[in-house]
Amino acid sequence: MAAIAYLAALGAALFWGLAPVSSKRGFAHGGDPVSVAIIVIATSTGIFWGGLALTQGPTALAPDLSAFGYGIFLFGGLIGTAVGRIGNYEGIDRVGASVNSAVIASNPLFATTLALAFLGEAVSIVQAVGVVVVVGGLVLLTFSKGGDVAGWQPHELLFPLLAALAYGTASVIRRFGLTTTPARPLEAVALNETAALFGLGIFAFWSGRHGLTSIPLRGYAYFLGAGVLSGTGLLLFFTGLDNGRVAIVTTLVATSTLFATAFSYVGLGGIERITREIVAGVALVVVGVGVITLA
């Protein structure tokens, strides 16, 4: 079970490292964070419900859960995906994919604290040290003067920090749902994305931020690609939570910042700046994750 959790978490990190790069490329062609979040989530929602119908038949479109079970995953979707994605895409647009991913990767701190408080998950001293090392690497990344070549202000880090808080909170909610209800990861993630899409749709209508028609086709291609990558990562993340502890899974997923940095260097030339401080921060993250995994 633990091996499945580790592999799924690292797979999620890989896909979530690629997704911000695709999104940042898309932003170069137009679009605002709310519209992009809607495109990405609509893409993954269609994939998940289609996957359920194809693999389990039409009856799978109404999972056999209690109202409480539905509520857990719908609430997790509103917090972790709707709120989290808005903060995420605002961060990508403002500070760049590499720095944004680094700050969001701090979500294990929130997840571990909440899992300890509400799920009773024990955290060893060695694992706690590993988490601190990971966060130290993220702090170094934050002050690396890298990211978007146009520059950014420190207060703009509040957007990825909001996303980190939302993701960490939702991880605990999802783990609770997966361990207390008969829902399988694919069913849970489909409900999660549906709630997020509904919540974002209401927000877009209420705020007037729904410029979907102003995005060129090339931008749509990048955002649809980001939807496929994000959705695949989310399914792997749910699989990890279904088989492992929140503190370990979320910290392994936080290595997405390594992939995001590497892919940004390769795929975002002229859009983002990769500095030596970013490389040093990435090295700290690797060491911290190694300590947590070996512990």
Secondary structure, DSSP 8 states (H G I E B T S, - for coil): -HHHHHHHHHHHHHHHHHHHHHHHHHHTT---HHHHHHHHHHHHHHHHHHHHHHHH-GGGGS----HHHHHHHHHHIIIIIIIHHHHHHHHHHHH-HHHHHHHHTTHHHHHHHHIIIII-----HHHHHHHHHHHHHHHHHHTSS-EETT---GGGGHHHHHHHHHHHHHHHHHHHHHHHS---HHHHHHHHHHHHHHHHHHHHHHHT---GGGS-HHHHHHHHHHHHHHHHHHHHHHHHHHHS-HHHHHHHHTTHHHHHHHHHHHH-BTTEE--HHHHHHHHHHHHHHHHHHH-
